[in-house]
Structures are given as structure tokens and as C-alpha cells.
Amino acid sequence: MKTIDLDIQYAEYFALKQYEALKDKSVTALTTLDMGTGAGNDFLGWQKLPSETPADLLDRINKTAARLRANCDYVVCVGIGGSYLGAKAVISALSNMFADFYGPKPNEPKVLFAGQNIGEEYMSELSKLLEGKKFGIIVISKSGTTTEPAIAFRMLKDQLEKQAGKEAAKDLIVAVTDASKGALRTLATQEGYETYVIPDNVGGRFSVLTPVGLLPIAVAGFDVTKLIAGAAAMEEATKHPGDDNIAQTYARMRNALYESGKKIEILVNFNPKLHYFSEWWKQLYGESEGKEGKGIFPASVDLTTDLHSMGQWIQEGERTIFETVISVEEPCVEHRIPEDAANLDGINYIAGKRVDEVNKMAELGTLLAHVDGGVPNIRIKVHTLDEHTMGQLIYFFEKACGISGYILGVNPFNQPGVEAYKKNMFALLEKPGYEKETAAIKAKL
């Protein structure tokens, strides 16, 4: 069952000619993606993950999650980029937003994240939080040598072994890594860690529906079977070309807007639970399309909050932007605004209304204002935030990303540009094997 709808009526006016011209190209892009005949076709394993994820893998993930939940107050997920953003996005969307202010309960550990930065204060403060606590580690890395997570894992592993003992620690560490090679695979084999495999044909930013995302999400207490089922429903719904294929339509419209001069896409949410979903989306599209001097720049705002900081620019700034709004039709709770006899704040006219009723009018009013101001709007409407919906959203954006990249004329599954900063960093740190680079970069400085 598909519970996501796409509305492009507030975007068509701005790029109708381009949109109509891209019909055949979007069909070709979808067909190329589904048949695996395009650039990067060795990284298309994500396409059939929902329908082909075996039940026994989900059972094992749930058993591992249950073990960690029973033995930990905190579970630290170590990874960067696609190795953490997908899990963070889903957990944040489905969790109580103030959960971190409540202490961990038995069988309800807090899922924390590390290895996504090189912050000395961050690691020091995390270490202090974990002092004397029962904690476990999920370390996620294909190679085991990516600098940020490697630093975090080394430090956390050392702390865990000192606190729990080396023998006990090995049962509290789970490695999600390559099937047969790499530093983390070697270490996991030597130490006897439980392991899960990152499929060779699934790139990091498309990996949330593998154990990379599923295990942390399960540890956080959410139903990964429902998540996969939602993704499978969207996989089925976006198989065939046509006007009812929302992934094809979204990819086609965003490229039409790009061709009409709209170079920046702002992903908008009016539900603060979706903040980290936007962060996941930015990596997915930025890393997939930003190459060869091409690509829509992915940005995001949390509204109505950012209307008080970014609203002026969006309303009247350079007209090179369009917005894609994720609209959640029904919150999971009901909370109403009380009457106040003095009415000094002047809001008695909305007393008795649900908070979300006001939010919806802010959403509609913003859409109309921005469209009037020359900002095209695409709306993605979801019924509510639950595991099934999140699975659908994830797969929808992944499928559309592949189609969009092929329409744009780039390989959406590589990322050649991300190595540049690493080479400079290694040279500056005088890493063995980078002697020539070290000399060259020091000469520049």
C-alpha cells in the first residue's frame, strides 16, 4: 500500500515546457536504472533490497538488537556519511524529541552516534557520559580505515575494554563491514565480534535498508520489518514508467526546474522530527548529482522556525530556488491550545484548535506566499510518521535520485570528488606513503 502522494501543481507553471520535453528522457532514465545498463550499474543492489531482504536476516538483526538492548544503557553507532545518516534520520523521525532528557531504562538503551566528526570536545564529552555505564558499540565501515570513525572506534573500544573487560567487550561490539576484506573485517575475525555484511553493490548513501541502518534502528526499538515492508510497497509502486510513478515524476520535475534556472532545491519540513531526514536527503542528492560541473544544490529548512531567519531570502532573494515540501497530514498525538481569560497574547481566536491545525495553515500560507514570490513548490504528502511511511520515503527518494541523475547525464552512484580533502589531510598529517604529497602541500603553505 502506497501512502505517499506527490503534488506538482505549484511547480508546473514555472517549467511546464521543460517538464513536457523531459517525458521521454525520464522514461529512458527509469528504464536504464531498472535494467542496470547505465553508469554505476555495479552499485544498484539497493533497488531490490526491500523485496529481497530475507526474513532470517531481519530475525538475526532483531536478536542482536535484543541482546544489546538487554545489556546496554547506551549503544554508540560509529560511522560517517551514509553509515550513520540513514539510521539517525529514521530514529529521530520516530522518537520522542525529548528522549535524550530521560535516562535509559532497562531494555531501552539510548542510541548515540560517533565517528561522524573529528571533534575533540565531542569525543571527550561522550567518553565522560559513558564512564561507569554499560554500553555497546556498532561500528560501521566498509574498510575500517576511514579516519573519522576509525578514531572514534579506537577510543571507544579502548574505553569499553577497560570498563567491561576485554572478554566481555567482544560481545558488546558488532561490526558492519565488508564480507571478506579490510581492516575492520580482519579485526572482527580476530576478536570474535558478531558481524554483518555491507553488500558490495550498495553504496553508502543508499545503505540505510541494509544492516548499516537496520541494526541501529532495531536497537532503538523500532520495527525494521515494517520499515522494509514500506520500502517494498514503494519499490512496487515505482517499477513502471508513467504519470502515476511518483519517483519518475519528481525526478522529471526537479530537472525541468533546473533547466529553467532553478539551481537550488530546498527540502522543507513543517515537522521538526524530520530535521535529520533532510540531512540524509542532502547527502543522497548532493553526492549523487554534484559532479562534472552539474547538479542542483541541496539545502534544507525547518519551518516555521527558519521562516524567522531564512524566510526573507526565500521570499524575495535571487530566484534560483525551488522548494520540495514534506507534508505530514496527521501527527501521532493530539494537543490543543487552551483558552486564556486575559487574552493578552491575542490568540484566543485559535483557542481549542489543535497545534497542528495552526501549523497546517502556516504551511499553506507559506506555500502560497512563496509561489506568489516566484518560488516553485513540489509537495510530498505522507499520512503520518511511522516505520512503514519512513520506508516508503527512503525508497522513493532513492529511486528518484537514480532517475534524476541519469536525466542529468551523470553517474549517480560514484563520488570521485570526496577524496580531495582526504589526500590533503593525509599529506598534512604526514601519513606514511604520502611523502611527495606532504612536500608539495608544505611548499604551497
C-alpha positions as CSV (number, residue, x, y, z in Angstrom):
1,M,0.0,0.0,0.0
2,K,1.4,3.4,-1.1
3,T,0.6,6.2,1.4
4,I,2.7,8.9,-0.2
5,D,1.3,11.4,-2.7
6,L,3.1,13.9,-4.9
7,D,1.7,17.2,-5.9
8,I,3.5,19.2,-8.6
9,Q,0.7,21.7,-9.5
10,Y,2.6,24.6,-7.8
11,A,5.8,23.8,-9.8
12,E,4.4,23.1,-13.3
13,Y,3.7,26.8,-14.1
14,F,7.4,27.6,-13.7
15,A,8.7,24.9,-16.0
16,L,5.9,23.3,-17.9
17,K,7.7,23.4,-21.3
18,Q,10.8,21.8,-19.9
19,Y,8.7,19.3,-17.9
20,E,6.9,18.1,-21.1
21,A,10.1,18.0,-23.0
22,L,11.7,15.6,-20.4
23,K,9.0,12.9,-20.7
24,D,10.8,10.6,-23.0
25,K,14.1,11.2,-21.2
26,S,12.6,10.4,-17.8
27,V,11.2,7.1,-19.2
28,T,14.6,6.2,-20.6
29,A,16.3,7.1,-17.3
30,L,13.9,4.8,-15.4
31,T,14.4,2.0,-17.9
32,T,18.1,2.4,-17.8
33,L,18.0,2.2,-14.0
34,D,15.8,-0.8,-13.8
35,M,17.7,-2.7,-16.5
36,G,21.1,-1.8,-15.0
37,T,22.5,-0.6,-18.2
38,G,23.7,2.8,-17.1
39,A,26.8,4.2,-15.5
40,G,27.4,2.9,-12.0
41,N,25.4,-0.2,-12.6
42,D,27.6,-2.2,-10.2
43,F,26.0,-0.2,-7.4
44,L,22.3,-1.0,-7.9
45,G,21.8,-3.6,-5.2
46,W,19.7,-1.1,-3.2
47,Q,16.9,-1.3,-5.9
48,K,15.7,-4.8,-4.8
49,L,16.7,-4.7,-1.2
50,P,13.1,-4.3,0.1
51,S,11.7,-7.2,-1.9
52,E,14.7,-9.4,-1.5
53,T,15.7,-8.9,2.2
54,P,15.5,-12.4,3.7
55,A,13.3,-12.9,6.8
56,D,16.2,-14.7,8.5
57,L,18.4,-11.6,8.2
58,L,15.7,-9.5,9.9
59,D,15.3,-12.1,12.6
60,R,19.1,-12.1,13.3
61,I,19.1,-8.3,13.4
62,N,16.3,-8.3,15.9
63,K,18.1,-10.9,18.0
64,T,21.3,-8.9,18.0
65,A,19.3,-5.8,18.9
66,A,17.6,-7.6,21.7
67,R,21.0,-8.7,23.1
68,L,22.4,-5.2,23.0
69,R,19.1,-3.7,24.5
70,A,19.3,-6.2,27.4
71,N,22.9,-5.5,28.2
72,C,23.4,-1.8,27.5
73,D,22.3,1.6,28.8
74,Y,23.9,3.2,25.7
75,V,24.7,1.9,22.3
76,V,27.1,4.0,20.2
77,C,26.8,3.8,16.5
78,V,30.1,4.6,14.9
79,G,30.1,5.7,11.3
80,I,30.1,8.7,8.9
81,G,28.0,9.8,5.9
82,G,25.7,7.0,4.8
83,S,27.0,4.9,7.6
84,Y,25.1,7.0,10.1
85,L,22.7,9.5,8.5
86,G,20.0,7.0,7.5
87,A,19.8,5.4,10.9
88,K,19.8,8.9,12.5
89,A,17.1,10.1,10.2
90,V,14.7,7.2,11.0
91,I,15.4,7.1,14.7
92,S,14.9,10.9,15.0
93,A,11.7,10.8,13.0
94,L,10.1,8.1,15.1
95,S,11.5,9.0,18.6
96,N,10.2,11.3,21.3
97,M,12.0,14.5,20.6
98,F,12.9,14.9,24.3
99,A,14.0,11.3,24.7
100,D,17.6,12.3,25.4
101,F,16.5,14.1,28.6
102,Y,15.1,10.9,30.0
103,G,17.5,8.4,31.4
104,P,17.9,5.0,29.8
105,K,15.5,2.3,31.1
106,P,16.0,-1.5,31.2
107,N,15.9,-2.9,27.7
108,E,15.6,0.7,26.3
109,P,19.2,1.9,25.7
110,K,19.9,5.3,24.2
111,V,21.4,5.2,20.7
112,L,24.3,7.6,20.3
113,F,26.5,8.5,17.4
114,A,30.2,8.9,17.0
115,G,32.7,9.0,14.2
116,Q,30.7,11.5,12.2
117,N,33.1,14.3,13.1
118,I,36.6,14.9,14.5
119,G,35.5,16.9,17.5
120,E,37.8,16.6,20.5
121,E,35.2,18.1,22.8
122,Y,32.6,15.8,21.3
123,M,34.7,12.6,22.0
124,S,35.8,13.8,25.4
125,E,32.2,14.6,26.5
126,L,30.9,11.3,25.1
127,S,33.6,9.4,27.0
128,K,32.6,11.2,30.2
129,L,29.0,10.3,29.6
130,L,29.9,6.6,29.2
131,E,32.2,6.4,32.3
132,G,30.9,3.7,34.5
133,K,28.0,3.0,32.2
134,K,27.0,-0.2,30.4
135,F,27.5,0.4,26.7
136,G,27.9,-1.3,23.4
137,I,29.3,-0.3,20.0
138,I,28.0,-0.8,16.5
139,V,30.9,0.1,14.2
140,I,30.1,0.6,10.6
141,S,32.8,0.9,7.9
142,K,33.5,-0.9,4.7
143,S,37.2,-0.6,5.1
144,G,37.8,0.1,8.8
145,T,40.3,2.8,7.9
146,T,38.1,5.9,7.2
147,T,39.7,8.5,9.5
148,E,36.7,9.9,11.5
149,P,35.1,6.5,12.5
150,A,38.5,4.9,12.9
151,I,39.5,7.5,15.5
152,A,36.2,7.2,17.4
153,F,36.1,3.4,17.3
154,R,39.7,3.1,18.6
155,M,38.9,5.4,21.5
156,L,35.5,3.8,22.4
157,K,36.9,0.2,22.0
158,D,39.7,1.1,24.4
159,Q,37.2,2.6,27.0
160,L,34.8,-0.4,26.7
161,E,37.6,-2.9,27.2
162,K,38.9,-1.1,30.2
163,Q,35.4,-0.8,31.8
164,A,33.9,-4.2,30.9
165,G,37.0,-6.3,30.4
166,K,38.3,-7.5,27.0
167,E,36.4,-10.8,27.0
168,A,33.0,-9.1,27.8
169,A,33.7,-6.3,25.4
170,K,33.8,-8.5,22.4
171,D,30.1,-9.5,23.0
172,L,29.2,-5.8,23.1
173,I,30.7,-4.8,19.8
174,V,29.1,-5.5,16.5
175,A,30.9,-4.8,13.2
176,V,29.0,-4.0,10.0
177,T,31.7,-4.2,7.3
178,D,32.9,-5.9,4.1
179,A,32.3,-9.6,3.7
180,S,35.9,-10.7,3.4
181,K,38.5,-7.8,3.3
182,G,39.5,-4.7,5.1
183,A,40.9,-3.7,8.5
184,L,37.6,-3.9,10.3
185,R,36.8,-7.4,8.9
186,T,40.3,-8.6,10.0
187,L,39.8,-7.2,13.5
188,A,36.3,-8.6,13.8
189,T,37.6,-12.0,12.9
190,Q,40.5,-11.8,15.3
191,E,38.4,-10.6,18.2
192,G,35.3,-12.7,17.5
193,Y,32.8,-9.8,17.1
194,E,29.4,-10.5,15.6
195,T,29.4,-9.1,12.1
196,Y,27.0,-8.1,9.4
197,V,27.9,-7.5,5.8
198,I,27.6,-4.3,3.8
199,P,26.7,-5.6,0.3
200,D,29.4,-4.8,-2.4
201,N,26.7,-3.5,-4.8
202,V,25.2,-0.9,-2.4
203,G,26.9,2.4,-1.9
204,G,27.0,4.1,1.5
205,R,24.3,6.8,0.9
206,F,21.9,4.0,-0.4
207,S,22.7,1.7,2.5
208,V,20.0,2.5,5.2
209,L,17.9,-0.5,4.3
210,T,20.9,-2.9,4.8
211,P,22.2,-3.8,8.3
212,V,24.0,-0.4,8.2
213,G,20.7,1.3,9.1
214,L,18.5,-1.6,10.2
215,L,20.6,-2.7,13.2
216,P,20.8,0.7,14.9
217,I,17.1,1.3,14.1
218,A,16.2,-2.0,15.7
219,V,18.4,-1.3,18.7
220,A,16.4,2.0,19.1
221,G,13.3,-0.1,19.4
222,F,11.7,0.3,16.0
223,D,10.2,-2.3,13.8
224,V,12.5,-2.9,10.9
225,T,10.2,-5.4,9.3
226,K,7.6,-2.7,8.9
227,L,10.3,-0.3,7.6
228,I,11.3,-2.9,4.9
229,A,7.6,-3.5,4.1
230,G,7.1,0.2,3.5
231,A,10.1,0.3,1.2
232,A,8.8,-2.8,-0.7
233,A,5.5,-1.1,-1.3
234,M,7.3,1.9,-2.8
235,E,9.5,-0.4,-4.8
236,E,6.5,-2.0,-6.4
237,A,4.8,1.4,-6.9
238,T,7.8,2.9,-8.8
239,K,8.6,-0.1,-11.1
240,H,7.0,1.0,-14.3
241,P,7.1,4.3,-16.3
242,G,4.1,6.5,-16.3
243,D,2.4,9.5,-14.8
244,D,1.5,7.5,-11.7
245,N,5.1,6.8,-10.9
246,I,5.9,9.4,-8.3
247,A,9.6,8.8,-8.3
248,Q,9.8,9.4,-12.1
249,T,7.5,12.5,-11.8
250,Y,9.6,14.0,-9.0
251,A,12.9,13.4,-10.9
252,R,11.4,14.8,-14.1
253,M,10.1,18.0,-12.4
254,R,13.2,18.8,-10.5
255,N,15.3,18.5,-13.7
256,A,12.8,20.7,-15.5
257,L,13.1,23.3,-12.9
258,Y,16.9,23.0,-13.0
259,E,16.8,23.6,-16.8
260,S,14.6,26.7,-16.2
261,G,17.3,28.2,-14.0
262,K,16.4,26.9,-10.5
263,K,19.7,25.7,-9.3
264,I,19.0,25.2,-5.5
265,E,16.4,22.8,-4.1
266,I,15.3,23.4,-0.5
267,L,13.8,20.4,1.3
268,V,11.2,21.8,3.6
269,N,9.5,20.2,6.6
270,F,6.9,21.6,9.0
271,N,7.6,18.7,11.4
272,P,10.8,19.1,13.5
273,K,11.1,15.3,13.7
274,L,12.3,15.4,10.0
275,H,15.4,17.5,10.6
276,Y,17.8,14.6,10.2
277,F,15.8,13.1,7.4
278,S,16.7,16.3,5.5
279,E,20.4,15.8,6.4
280,W,20.2,12.2,4.9
281,W,18.5,13.6,1.8
282,K,21.2,16.3,1.3
283,Q,23.9,13.6,1.2
284,L,21.9,11.4,-1.1
285,Y,21.3,14.1,-3.7
286,G,24.5,16.2,-3.3
287,E,26.8,13.2,-3.6
288,S,24.8,11.6,-6.4
289,E,24.4,14.7,-8.7
290,G,27.1,17.2,-7.8
291,K,29.7,16.3,-10.4
292,E,31.0,17.3,-13.8
293,G,30.1,20.9,-13.1
294,K,26.4,20.0,-12.8
295,G,23.8,19.4,-10.2
296,I,21.1,21.0,-8.1
297,F,22.5,22.2,-4.8
298,P,20.5,20.5,-2.0
299,A,19.6,22.7,1.0
300,S,17.0,22.4,3.8
301,V,15.0,24.4,6.3
302,D,12.9,23.5,9.3
303,L,9.7,25.6,9.2
304,T,8.2,27.5,10.7
305,T,11.4,28.0,12.7
306,D,13.5,29.0,9.8
307,L,10.9,31.4,8.4
308,H,12.2,33.8,11.1
309,S,15.7,33.5,9.8
310,M,15.6,32.4,6.1
311,G,12.1,33.5,5.2
312,Q,13.1,36.9,3.8
313,W,15.7,35.4,1.5
314,I,13.3,32.6,0.3
315,Q,10.5,35.1,-0.3
316,E,12.5,37.9,-2.1
317,G,16.0,36.7,-2.7
318,E,17.5,35.6,-6.0
319,R,15.0,33.5,-7.9
320,T,17.2,30.5,-8.4
321,I,15.5,28.2,-5.9
322,F,12.6,25.8,-5.6
323,E,11.1,24.0,-2.6
324,T,10.1,20.4,-2.0
325,V,7.8,20.3,1.0
326,I,7.3,17.1,3.0
327,S,3.8,17.5,4.5
328,V,2.8,15.2,7.3
329,E,-1.0,15.0,7.3
330,E,-1.7,13.5,10.7
331,P,0.5,13.8,13.8
332,C,0.8,10.8,16.2
333,V,-0.7,12.8,19.1
334,E,-3.4,15.5,19.7
335,H,-2.6,18.6,21.7
336,R,-5.0,21.6,21.9
337,I,-4.4,25.3,22.6
338,P,-6.2,26.4,25.9
339,E,-8.4,29.5,26.4
340,D,-7.0,32.3,28.4
341,A,-9.4,34.8,30.1
342,A,-7.0,37.8,29.8
343,N,-6.0,37.1,26.2
344,L,-3.0,39.4,26.5
345,D,-1.3,37.5,23.7
346,G,-4.3,37.9,21.5
347,I,-4.5,34.3,20.4
348,N,-7.9,33.3,21.9
349,Y,-9.2,33.2,18.3
350,I,-7.3,29.9,17.9
351,A,-8.1,28.5,21.4
352,G,-9.4,25.0,21.2
353,K,-7.7,24.2,18.0
354,R,-5.0,21.5,17.7
355,V,-1.5,22.9,17.4
356,D,-1.2,21.1,14.1
357,E,-4.2,22.9,12.7
358,V,-2.3,26.2,13.2
359,N,0.8,24.5,11.7
360,K,-1.1,23.4,8.6
361,M,-2.4,26.9,8.0
362,A,1.2,28.2,8.4
363,E,2.2,25.6,5.8
364,L,-0.5,26.5,3.3
365,G,0.1,30.2,3.8
366,T,3.8,29.8,3.3
367,L,3.3,27.8,0.1
368,L,1.0,30.4,-1.4
369,A,3.3,33.3,-0.4
370,H,6.4,31.6,-1.8
371,V,4.7,30.6,-5.0
372,D,3.5,34.2,-5.4
373,G,7.0,35.3,-4.8
374,G,8.3,33.2,-7.7
375,V,9.4,30.0,-5.8
376,P,8.1,26.8,-7.3
377,N,6.8,24.2,-4.8
378,I,6.7,20.5,-5.0
379,R,4.6,18.8,-2.2
380,I,5.2,15.3,-0.9
381,K,2.3,14.3,1.3
382,V,2.6,11.5,3.8
383,H,-0.2,10.3,6.1
384,T,1.8,10.0,9.4
385,L,5.3,9.2,10.6
386,D,5.8,5.5,11.3
387,E,8.1,2.8,10.2
388,H,6.0,2.0,7.1
389,T,6.0,5.6,5.9
390,M,9.7,6.1,6.6
391,G,10.5,3.0,4.5
392,Q,8.4,4.5,1.7
393,L,10.0,7.9,1.9
394,I,13.5,6.4,1.9
395,Y,12.9,4.2,-1.2
396,F,11.0,7.0,-3.0
397,F,13.9,9.4,-2.7
398,E,16.5,6.7,-3.6
399,K,14.6,5.7,-6.7
400,A,14.0,9.3,-7.8
401,C,17.7,10.1,-7.2
402,G,18.8,7.4,-9.6
403,I,16.4,8.5,-12.3
404,S,17.3,12.2,-11.7
405,G,21.0,11.5,-12.1
406,Y,20.5,9.7,-15.4
407,I,18.3,12.6,-16.7
408,L,21.0,15.0,-15.7
409,G,23.6,12.9,-17.5
410,V,25.9,12.0,-14.6
411,N,26.8,8.7,-12.8
412,P,24.6,9.0,-9.7
413,F,26.5,6.2,-7.9
414,N,30.0,7.4,-7.7
415,Q,31.6,10.2,-5.7
416,P,35.1,11.0,-7.1
417,G,35.2,14.4,-5.6
418,V,35.1,13.4,-1.9
419,E,38.7,12.1,-1.9
420,A,40.3,15.5,-2.5
421,Y,40.1,16.7,1.2
422,K,41.3,13.3,2.4
423,K,44.5,13.4,0.3
424,N,45.3,16.9,1.6
425,M,44.6,15.9,5.2
426,F,46.8,12.8,4.9
427,A,49.6,14.9,3.4
428,L,49.3,17.5,6.2
429,L,49.4,14.7,8.8
430,E,52.4,13.2,7.1
431,K,50.8,9.8,6.7
432,P,53.2,7.1,5.5
433,G,53.1,6.8,1.8
434,Y,52.2,10.5,1.3
435,E,55.7,11.9,1.4
436,K,55.6,13.5,-2.0
437,E,52.2,15.0,-1.3
438,T,53.4,16.3,2.1
439,A,56.3,18.0,0.4
440,A,54.1,19.5,-2.2
441,I,51.4,20.8,0.1
442,K,54.0,22.3,2.5
443,A,55.5,24.1,-0.4
444,K,52.1,25.7,-1.0
445,L,51.8,26.8,2.6
